[in-house]
């Protein structure tokens, strides 16, 4: 069958759709023909869709949803209305079935499918599910056996149980569908994956919802081969797309060893998302030898009380130990903080920020308010408290939003009404802190970040936080 895959993500700086790259390899291995419509680079969406559909004449159209919104309380930009318009435009051009998937879709698949009007959806991994769906469409039977499939039946959406695919059974990753060199030129880095799934108990996090709780590992040699393929395209700066690169830590070390053994450690630079623990001094040194140029740690808070409330399995002393290990290895690092979660007060927020200042990361990103996603412990707590529009801890879309599809944020009422002003007063004058403020050149919201786009256009490469850090350092002289 002929499949047209559509990248709906138009955020700038642009982020390559690696999920579609991976899906394409799986479809081609089954004998299907795959084309890409990358709406990230289309100036006029409607005419771009019309041209692609009428040229390709697809049997099936697959739409990838990476983000449903920008996840920031201060902006709250909701992407699904735009994606619904894309779906409607495709529908006007072809009668081919429309299938939705992607990590953003998989967080709340039924809600997104209903909002956007797709025919089918795939929750979770698509490498085996989409080929199975194509066969079911071709034969008109077997839909009930497609893992993670959402389909319409009797006026409602029904969902098949998802399956978790062993990653060593998937085809090698050629990274040949998307224009990865262009993404590198305009986005400054390329993503790659070493594992899927997250077993952690963070009360707010949607990763276990969309990717499963069981960790599945890619063979380290296959990771190195993927990096080598991208390097052959002239791409030498990378970022992990794992939930947490260091969970489990032994596998992260094996990946580093494979990168070193492939002779890539001196030729590439890569960044990672990591948990504060486990992370020891020996691992930090190995990361550095393998080309690690920086780590973004989900620290969440410097208050032990808040770390417990947020479901984290580390404490403030672990923050200090991890910071020391990074400094010893010469790895720049960032701490990401959440302010305003359940039980947050001005006292805990002040304690957190003052402790982080003393620990001294190279930079600190602050998110004010916590996006509530269905399927998380935080969502269940919100539901237990009664009607959302009567909950003093909620901001955003609190009416007719029972599935949390539209952006809604938990902002502890104990911290006061003006969380932006309060947090600003705690960090003012400290250049290490990044806030989601579009008026600031160090704006921590990467959606539509013109300062970042200009810097990348001028040759900057790497993780966005590290580019912002370097920009600030140069301004400081």
LINCORZI-V344569 format. One record per residue. N is the residue number from 1. RES is the residue in three letters. OMEGA is omega as a letter, one per 40 degrees, with the letter a starting at -180 (* if undefined). D_LAST is the distance of its C-alpha to the last C-alpha in Angstrom with 2 decimals. Layout:
# LINCORZI-V344569
N_RES_OMEGA_D_LAST, N_RES_OMEGA_D_LAST
This chain:
# LINCORZI-V344569
1_UNK_i_57.92, 2_UNK_a_55.22, 3_UNK_i_52.17, 4_UNK_i_49.44, 5_UNK_a_46.31, 6_UNK_i_43.99, 7_UNK_a_40.31, 8_UNK_a_39.91, 9_UNK_a_36.21, 10_UNK_i_34.32, 11_UNK_i_30.96, 12_UNK_e_27.87, 13_UNK_a_25.95, 14_UNK_i_29.25, 15_UNK_a_30.41, 16_UNK_a_33.24, 17_UNK_a_36.59, 18_UNK_i_37.27, 19_UNK_i_40.28, 20_UNK_i_41.97, 21_UNK_a_41.30, 22_UNK_i_43.03, 23_UNK_a_45.87, 24_UNK_i_46.50, 25_UNK_a_47.09, 26_UNK_i_49.57, 27_UNK_i_51.41, 28_UNK_i_51.72, 29_UNK_i_53.09, 30_UNK_i_55.84, 31_UNK_i_56.69, 32_UNK_i_55.09, 33_UNK_a_53.36, 34_UNK_i_49.85, 35_UNK_a_47.87, 36_UNK_i_44.50, 37_UNK_a_43.65, 38_UNK_a_39.88, 39_UNK_i_39.34, 40_UNK_a_35.57, 41_UNK_i_35.79, 42_UNK_i_38.72, 43_UNK_a_38.04, 44_UNK_a_41.44, 45_UNK_a_42.48, 46_UNK_a_46.16, 47_UNK_i_46.86, 48_UNK_i_44.92, 49_UNK_a_47.10, 50_UNK_a_50.26, 51_UNK_a_49.58, 52_UNK_a_48.78, 53_UNK_a_51.73, 54_UNK_i_54.19, 55_UNK_a_53.07, 56_UNK_a_52.99, 57_UNK_a_55.90, 58_UNK_i_54.86, 59_UNK_i_57.30, 60_UNK_i_54.63, 61_UNK_i_51.22, 62_UNK_a_48.61, 63_UNK_i_45.66, 64_UNK_i_42.66, 65_UNK_i_41.01, 66_UNK_a_37.64, 67_UNK_i_36.62, 68_UNK_i_38.84, 69_UNK_a_35.97, 70_UNK_i_32.20, 71_UNK_i_32.78, 72_UNK_i_30.60, 73_UNK_a_32.41, 74_UNK_i_30.11, 75_UNK_i_31.13, 76_UNK_a_34.24, 77_UNK_a_34.61, 78_UNK_a_37.92, 79_UNK_a_38.38, 80_UNK_i_42.09, 81_UNK_i_43.52, 82_UNK_i_41.86, 83_UNK_i_43.19, 84_UNK_i_46.61, 85_UNK_i_46.58, 86_UNK_i_45.88, 87_UNK_i_48.80, 88_UNK_i_51.07, 89_UNK_i_50.19, 90_UNK_a_51.06, 91_UNK_i_54.28, 92_UNK_a_55.28, 93_UNK_a_54.95, 94_UNK_i_56.63, 95_UNK_i_58.98, 96_UNK_i_57.32, 97_UNK_i_56.43, 98_UNK_a_52.86, 99_UNK_i_51.29, 100_UNK_i_48.08, 101_UNK_a_45.98, 102_UNK_a_42.48, 103_UNK_i_40.53, 104_UNK_i_40.09, 105_UNK_a_43.79, 106_UNK_i_44.79, 107_UNK_a_43.30, 108_UNK_a_45.98, 109_UNK_a_48.14, 110_UNK_a_51.19, 111_UNK_a_49.23, 112_UNK_i_47.09, 113_UNK_i_50.17, 114_UNK_a_52.10, 115_UNK_a_49.34, 116_UNK_i_48.81, 117_UNK_i_52.46, 118_UNK_i_52.33, 119_UNK_a_55.57, 120_UNK_i_54.29, 121_UNK_i_51.33, 122_UNK_i_50.27, 123_UNK_a_48.65, 124_UNK_a_46.81, 125_UNK_a_46.97, 126_UNK_a_48.26, 127_UNK_i_48.87, 128_UNK_a_52.43, 129_UNK_a_53.03, 130_UNK_i_52.46, 131_UNK_i_54.84, 132_UNK_i_57.37, 133_UNK_i_57.04, 134_UNK_i_57.60, 135_UNK_i_60.79, 136_UNK_i_61.91, 137_UNK_a_61.36, 138_UNK_a_63.28, 139_UNK_a_66.22, 140_UNK_a_66.14, 141_UNK_i_66.35, 142_UNK_a_64.45, 143_UNK_a_61.78, 144_UNK_a_62.44, 145_UNK_i_61.30, 146_UNK_a_57.88, 147_UNK_i_55.31, 148_UNK_a_53.00, 149_UNK_i_54.73, 150_UNK_a_54.85, 151_UNK_a_57.71, 152_UNK_a_59.73, 153_UNK_i_63.21, 154_UNK_i_65.55, 155_UNK_i_62.95, 156_UNK_i_60.47, 157_UNK_i_57.75, 158_UNK_a_58.73, 159_UNK_i_56.43, 160_UNK_i_57.35, 161_UNK_i_55.91, 162_UNK_i_52.81, 163_UNK_a_52.85, 164_UNK_a_50.19, 165_UNK_i_50.26, 166_UNK_a_49.79, 167_UNK_i_46.78, 168_UNK_i_48.38, 169_UNK_a_51.09, 170_UNK_a_48.86, 171_UNK_i_48.66, 172_UNK_a_45.93, 173_UNK_a_42.88, 174_UNK_a_42.56, 175_UNK_a_39.73, 176_UNK_a_41.58, 177_UNK_a_42.13, 178_UNK_i_38.74, 179_UNK_a_36.69, 180_UNK_i_34.16, 181_UNK_i_32.47, 182_UNK_i_31.82, 183_UNK_i_30.51, 184_UNK_i_28.11, 185_UNK_a_26.93, 186_UNK_a_26.51, 187_UNK_i_25.84, 188_UNK_a_23.75, 189_UNK_i_26.00, 190_UNK_i_29.68, 191_UNK_i_31.49, 192_UNK_a_34.15, 193_UNK_i_36.53, 194_UNK_a_37.87, 195_UNK_i_40.02, 196_UNK_i_41.36, 197_UNK_i_42.35, 198_UNK_a_41.04, 199_UNK_a_43.25, 200_UNK_a_40.97, 201_UNK_i_42.12, 202_UNK_a_39.17, 203_UNK_a_40.99, 204_UNK_a_38.90, 205_UNK_i_38.15, 206_UNK_a_39.92, 207_UNK_i_39.33, 208_UNK_i_42.65, 209_UNK_a_44.36, 210_UNK_a_43.24, 211_UNK_a_43.10, 212_UNK_a_45.65, 213_UNK_a_45.54, 214_UNK_a_46.82, 215_UNK_i_44.22, 216_UNK_a_45.19, 217_UNK_i_43.49, 218_UNK_i_42.97, 219_UNK_a_44.09, 220_UNK_i_41.03, 221_UNK_i_42.33, 222_UNK_i_42.43, 223_UNK_i_38.79, 224_UNK_i_37.88, 225_UNK_i_40.17, 226_UNK_i_38.45, 227_UNK_i_35.01, 228_UNK_i_36.61, 229_UNK_i_38.13, 230_UNK_i_34.83, 231_UNK_i_33.22, 232_UNK_i_36.10, 233_UNK_a_34.96, 234_UNK_a_31.53, 235_UNK_a_29.84, 236_UNK_i_27.80, 237_UNK_a_25.63, 238_UNK_i_27.68, 239_UNK_i_27.94, 240_UNK_i_30.98, 241_UNK_i_33.14, 242_UNK_i_35.03, 243_UNK_i_35.42, 244_UNK_a_34.10, 245_UNK_a_33.65, 246_UNK_i_34.61, 247_UNK_e_37.86, 248_UNK_a_39.91, 249_UNK_i_37.74, 250_UNK_i_40.31, 251_UNK_i_40.14, 252_UNK_i_36.34, 253_UNK_i_36.77, 254_UNK_i_39.50, 255_UNK_i_37.33, 256_UNK_i_34.66, 257_UNK_i_37.49, 258_UNK_i_38.82, 259_UNK_i_35.48, 260_UNK_a_35.28, 261_UNK_i_38.96, 262_UNK_i_38.48, 263_UNK_a_35.94, 264_UNK_a_33.12, 265_UNK_i_30.82, 266_UNK_a_28.95, 267_UNK_a_29.17, 268_UNK_i_27.86, 269_UNK_a_25.09, 270_UNK_a_26.20, 271_UNK_a_25.22, 272_UNK_i_27.71, 273_UNK_a_28.82, 274_UNK_i_30.24, 275_UNK_i_32.12, 276_UNK_i_30.93, 277_UNK_e_34.21, 278_UNK_i_35.62, 279_UNK_a_32.70, 280_UNK_a_33.23, 281_UNK_a_31.37, 282_UNK_i_33.55, 283_UNK_i_32.87, 284_UNK_i_29.10, 285_UNK_i_29.45, 286_UNK_i_31.84, 287_UNK_a_29.56, 288_UNK_i_26.84, 289_UNK_a_29.48, 290_UNK_i_30.55, 291_UNK_a_27.17, 292_UNK_a_25.77, 293_UNK_i_22.04, 294_UNK_a_21.73, 295_UNK_i_24.06, 296_UNK_a_24.41, 297_UNK_i_26.73, 298_UNK_a_28.97, 299_UNK_i_28.66, 300_UNK_a_30.04, 301_UNK_i_30.03, 302_UNK_i_29.46, 303_UNK_i_32.90, 304_UNK_i_35.90, 305_UNK_a_38.11, 306_UNK_i_36.20, 307_UNK_i_35.86, 308_UNK_a_39.65, 309_UNK_a_40.20, 310_UNK_i_38.11, 311_UNK_i_40.18, 312_UNK_a_37.55, 313_UNK_i_39.00, 314_UNK_a_36.17, 315_UNK_a_35.02, 316_UNK_a_31.99, 317_UNK_i_32.57, 318_UNK_i_32.29, 319_UNK_a_28.78, 320_UNK_a_27.74, 321_UNK_i_29.69, 322_UNK_i_28.23, 323_UNK_i_24.64, 324_UNK_i_25.58, 325_UNK_i_27.19, 326_UNK_a_24.17, 327_UNK_i_21.92, 328_UNK_a_24.71, 329_UNK_a_25.01, 330_UNK_i_21.31, 331_UNK_i_21.47, 332_UNK_a_18.64, 333_UNK_a_20.50, 334_UNK_i_20.75, 335_UNK_i_23.33, 336_UNK_a_25.10, 337_UNK_i_26.78, 338_UNK_i_29.75, 339_UNK_i_30.40, 340_UNK_i_33.80, 341_UNK_a_36.13, 342_UNK_i_39.71, 343_UNK_a_40.08, 344_UNK_i_36.47, 345_UNK_i_36.33, 346_UNK_i_33.70, 347_UNK_a_34.36, 348_UNK_i_33.76, 349_UNK_i_30.65, 350_UNK_i_29.15, 351_UNK_a_30.26, 352_UNK_a_28.74, 353_UNK_i_25.26, 354_UNK_i_25.18, 355_UNK_i_26.37, 356_UNK_i_23.82, 357_UNK_a_21.00, 358_UNK_i_22.62, 359_UNK_i_23.10, 360_UNK_i_19.40, 361_UNK_i_19.18, 362_UNK_i_15.97, 363_UNK_a_16.67, 364_UNK_i_19.74, 365_UNK_a_21.62, 366_UNK_i_24.17, 367_UNK_i_27.36, 368_UNK_a_29.44, 369_UNK_a_33.10, 370_UNK_i_34.83, 371_UNK_i_36.46, 372_UNK_i_40.17, 373_UNK_i_41.83, 374_UNK_a_45.54, 375_UNK_i_46.70, 376_UNK_i_44.25, 377_UNK_i_45.23, 378_UNK_i_43.18, 379_UNK_i_45.25, 380_UNK_i_48.43, 381_UNK_i_47.37, 382_UNK_a_46.72, 383_UNK_a_50.16, 384_UNK_a_51.87, 385_UNK_i_50.65, 386_UNK_a_52.64, 387_UNK_a_51.88, 388_UNK_a_48.22, 389_UNK_i_48.37, 390_UNK_a_49.52, 391_UNK_a_46.82, 392_UNK_a_44.38, 393_UNK_a_41.74, 394_UNK_i_41.50, 395_UNK_i_39.52, 396_UNK_a_39.85, 397_UNK_a_43.01, 398_UNK_i_45.49, 399_UNK_i_48.70, 400_UNK_a_50.66, 401_UNK_a_48.00, 402_UNK_a_49.90, 403_UNK_i_48.43, 404_UNK_a_44.78, 405_UNK_i_44.38, 406_UNK_a_42.51, 407_UNK_i_39.25, 408_UNK_a_40.02, 409_UNK_i_37.73, 410_UNK_i_38.51, 411_UNK_a_36.70, 412_UNK_i_38.30, 413_UNK_i_40.00, 414_UNK_a_39.45, 415_UNK_i_35.77, 416_UNK_a_36.72, 417_UNK_a_36.56, 418_UNK_a_32.94, 419_UNK_i_31.13, 420_UNK_i_28.04, 421_UNK_a_27.81, 422_UNK_i_28.54, 423_UNK_i_26.00, 424_UNK_i_23.35, 425_UNK_a_24.19, 426_UNK_a_23.73, 427_UNK_a_20.23, 428_UNK_i_18.73, 429_UNK_i_15.31, 430_UNK_a_14.85, 431_UNK_a_12.25, 432_UNK_a_14.40, 433_UNK_i_17.31, 434_UNK_i_18.34, 435_UNK_i_21.26, 436_UNK_a_23.65, 437_UNK_a_22.76, 438_UNK_i_22.95, 439_UNK_a_21.20, 440_UNK_i_17.92, 441_UNK_i_15.74, 442_UNK_a_15.77, 443_UNK_a_19.57, 444_UNK_i_21.31, 445_UNK_a_24.45, 446_UNK_a_24.47, 447_UNK_a_27.50, 448_UNK_a_26.80, 449_UNK_a_23.02, 450_UNK_i_22.14, 451_UNK_i_18.35, 452_UNK_a_19.17, 453_UNK_i_21.89, 454_UNK_a_19.80, 455_UNK_i_17.21, 456_UNK_i_20.26, 457_UNK_i_21.93, 458_UNK_i_19.11, 459_UNK_i_19.65, 460_UNK_i_17.82, 461_UNK_i_20.28, 462_UNK_i_21.02, 463_UNK_a_21.54, 464_UNK_i_20.26, 465_UNK_a_18.60, 466_UNK_i_16.67, 467_UNK_i_15.64, 468_UNK_i_14.46, 469_UNK_a_12.61, 470_UNK_i_10.76, 471_UNK_a_10.15, 472_UNK_a_8.70, 473_UNK_i_6.45, 474_UNK_i_5.15, 475_UNK_a_5.28, 476_UNK_i_3.78, 477_UNK_*_0.00
